[in-house]
Amino acid sequence: MPSSADLPAPATAVTVPDTELASAATQLVRDTTDDLIYHHSRRVYFFGGLQGHHRGLSFDPELLYVAAMFHDLGLNEEFRGSGRRFEVDSADEARRFLQSRGVPEDSVRRVWTAVALHTTPGIPAHMEPEVALVTAGVEYDVLGIGYDDISEADRTAIVALHPRPDFKRRILKAFTEGIAPKPETTFGNVKADVLERYVPGFKRGDFVDTILDSAWPE
C-alpha cells in the first residue's frame, strides 16, 4: 500500500499522520471497503487538508484523517438494514473505533460530527476545522466545488496516488446501492436526488405535504 511518503511533489503540504491510530484506520477501511471508497476517502483527506491550509485553518490531521477514512463506511452492505442514514452509521463506526482506543471524548465528538454532517451543506463550514474540512474534501472530490482552489499540480499528484477511474458513475452506483434499501432515510437530504434518478418508483418525501398532512388540526 502506498504510504504518505509516496505522495509525489508538490502535494506534500498534507501527509498522512504517522501514528498507530491513522494506520489502524487505514487498515480497517482497506479491509472492509472496495478500492472505490478507499481511494475516495484518501482523496477527501488530502483535498480537505489542502483546503484547510489555503483557508488558514488549524486542524488536527489525525482526526481529519480518521473522519475522512470513515465517512462512507455506512454504505457497506451490513448497514443497509439499519434504518439509519448512512452518514450516521459511518459516524457511529468511527466513534466505536476511536472509543475502543481511548481517544478523548471531545475528539470523538468532532470526528462523529464531521462524518455525520458531510452531506449537509451550509452548516459544517461554520463548525470546527475538522468538521468543515471533511465536507470540503467531499465537496471537492464528488461535486468539484472549489475545483480551481487547488493547483493542477497538487490535484494531479493526489489523483496519481489515488486514481478515480469512471468515478462519477461508480460513486453514484455506490450511493444508490447503499441507500436504496432504506429510502426513508433520504427525506430532506441530497441523497433523495440519487434515488429519484436511479430507483424506479421512488417518490421523495415532501416537506410541505408532511406539514399539511400532519395530525395537527391547523
Protein Blocks (a to p, Z undefined) as FASTA:
>chain_A
ZZfklpccfklmbccddbfklmmmmmmmmmmmcfklmmmmmmmmmmmmmmmmmnopacdf
klmmmmmmmmmmmmpmklmmnopafklmmmmmmmmmmmmnopafklmmmmmmmmmmmmmg
hklmmmcfklmmmmmmmmmmmnopoklmpcfklmmmmmmmmccehklmmmmmmmmmmmmm
mmmlmgopaklmmmmmmmghiacddfklmmmmmmbfZZ
